[in-house]
Amino acid sequence: MDTLLEVKNLKTYFYTPDKREIPAVDDVSFKVNRGETLCIVGESGCGKSVTSLSIMRLVATPPGKYVSGQILFEGKNLLTMSTKEIRKLRCKEIAMIFQEPMTALNPVHKIGAQIEEALIINERIDKKTASEKTVELLRMVGVPDPARCANSYPHQLSGGMRQRAMIAMAFSCEPKLLLADEPTTALDVTIQAQILDLIQTLKEQHGMTVVFVTHDLGIVADIAQRVIVMYAGRVIEDASCSELFRNPLHPYTRGLLNCIPRIDDDREELDTIEGQVPTPANFPTGCRFHPRCPKAMEICKCIAPQSVDVGNHVVACHLYAEESNNSVE
Amino acid sequence: MIRYIIRRLLQTVLVLFLVMTLVFVILRVVGDPAKMMVTPDSSYEDLQNIRRILGLDQPIWKQYLNYLSDVLRGDFGSSYYFERPVIDLLKERLPATLKLGFISLAVSLPLALLFGVISAIKRNSLLDNAVTTFVVMGRSIPTFWFASLMVLIFSVQLKWLPASGYGETRQLIMPVIAMSSGMGASVTRLTRSAMLDVMRQDYITTARAKGAAETKVIIKHGLHNALLAVVTFVALQIGYMFAGSVVVESIFAIPGIGRLIVTAIKGYDFPLIQASTLIFALIFSIINCVADLCYTLIDPRISFRINK
């Protein structure tokens, strides 16, 4: 299959004023094929948002820094591009939707003006055409009264409407790749479903590729073709959606899936993963999951596991490192 | 909109009325101008005579009612010291104060915004540190000291600029710097912190994600939002700046209201003090009114209807 985006060994670190290194994204690699929906799953602080911001080159530098690695979009490395080149790709080729529609829209500009701005910058059209197209876009994303919405300020709209406006903005220049950073987290469940449907429909109609960042495994099961699971700045498992749910390999992924109640469950209490997610400032040595891992071994405490491919299913865990070594022998 | 303005005007009238009353009462409490006008060898009768001529022998409530009715008829009385109608004195002196004030504003405000924005964007850079140093100095050095220092250096030592006077452009340079340094420093500091706060917001990331050029992101999305905090503050600072004209005009011998008020207070010149404080109160109120109107224009979330 045709690869649209490939992230290779990306390291995005942050540096505190007292020069401490915070490895928010540490050696992350994955591929996204054209037309595919990839979900990045993980708890808060695991680096999934920073990964998606890195793809847009939107991490603030400083304090952030792209330490090493490559982000190849259609074969071109985004990390070595000039600011001018990357600016041309933004919105036109790669667009982004954010978690909080409340704060992601500028409170002092009208919705219409904010969408028009994207059109005027990227499509080089005049203001009148842009405002006509804005109303068209708002209608497309299911805003009931698009002309009125365009003429409203963000605080006059509901969360769902604001997120639709954000999608209209992200979609204004028909990007090839849409990065959605938890776009439904701040919305209530019914609106969530509508927004997900909208993204799916737009994706199918226009053959868009979607990278969807979420912590909601229900959404993953619903929309993803491939899933990567992140923990503490690293990718720990990478598999197709059906494979991951049927046969989770990493103890963390298993733990996550065990936390979800099933409809035929007769458990009295839900499972949890013991302990806390480590903060990026003090990740444990070795496998970063080892303090919480039920299957932790001696080796896990000092040596970080390499990713191993066990048949179209990549996992970074010492349990499987042995297996693959054995099978090689 | 028009209802809002009318409402604001009524509030302004109320404020002016309160200022008038307060100043009137305080003046009657603190001193007696008649005593300033008699010579040491005058008799008690002379003193009473002067009091009667000035109308100060009447009970205070009666004086107050007379004063109010005079003011409402546009009569602010005559200055004891200059022995001329107060209104004429103010007409003479107001232009200098306003000119100095507005030039100071026109110089300091754009510079303050510019340096505030730049030092927020280039945070912790050499320029930012330099700006911060100047801000600390501007805010902490008292105007009278700073003005005297400038006179000492540029007039006495270097002989570049005239030490005092009014009329030539050269004579305005030091007064303008003295007037605007405090305000410029405060506004720079607030702009910097407001910009730092705004540039961390999600909508700035959104604007960048749109592919907008950085200058556009900073000005259109950043500064516009940062201004919300700055506008109200600037209005107050302008008020303080006009209050500072009392010091600056005295030092540089500028014939403005600031200096007039000093002369008036020294001589217990009641009608003159009353009228000039009223003028300052009026300037302050107008500026605040304008700031409120600006605010509603900049921030769509504040509407005129809130005040209904």
Contacts between the chains, C-beta under 8 A, distances in Angstrom:
chain1	res1	chain2	res2	distance
A	53	B	205	7.6
A	56	B	209	5.8
A	58	B	205	5.7
A	58	B	208	5.8
A	58	B	209	6.2
A	83	B	214	7.6
A	87	B	211	5.1
A	87	B	212	7.9
A	87	B	213	6.8
A	88	B	211	6.8
A	89	B	211	7.8
A	90	B	208	7.2
A	90	B	209	5.7
A	90	B	210	6.7
A	90	B	211	4.0
A	91	B	209	6.5
A	91	B	210	5.0
A	91	B	211	4.4
A	92	B	211	6.6
A	95	B	209	7.0
A	96	B	206	8.0
A	96	B	209	4.7
A	98	B	202	5.8
A	98	B	205	7.0
A	98	B	206	6.5
A	100	B	202	5.9
A	103	B	201	6.3
A	103	B	202	4.1
A	103	B	203	6.6
A	104	B	202	4.4
A	104	B	203	5.8
A	104	B	205	7.4
A	104	B	206	4.8
A	105	B	203	5.9
A	105	B	206	6.8
A	106	B	203	4.2
A	106	B	206	7.3
A	106	B	207	6.9
A	106	B	221	5.4
A	106	B	224	7.8
A	106	B	225	7.1
A	107	B	203	7.3
A	107	B	225	7.1
A	107	B	299	7.9
A	107	B	300	7.8
A	107	B	301	6.5
A	108	B	224	5.4
A	108	B	225	5.9
A	108	B	228	7.5
A	108	B	298	6.8
A	108	B	299	6.0
A	108	B	300	6.1
A	108	B	301	8.0
A	109	B	221	7.8
A	109	B	224	7.7
A	110	B	300	7.8
A	114	B	206	8.0
A	117	B	207	7.8
A	117	B	210	6.2
A	117	B	212	6.8
A	118	B	210	4.3
A	118	B	211	7.2
A	121	B	210	6.2
A	121	B	211	5.1
A	121	B	212	5.8
A	122	B	210	7.7
A	122	B	211	5.5
A	153	B	300	4.5
A	153	B	301	7.0
A	155	B	300	7.8
A	155	B	301	5.4
A	166	B	206	7.6
A	169	B	206	7.7
A	169	B	210	7.1
A	170	B	209	7.9
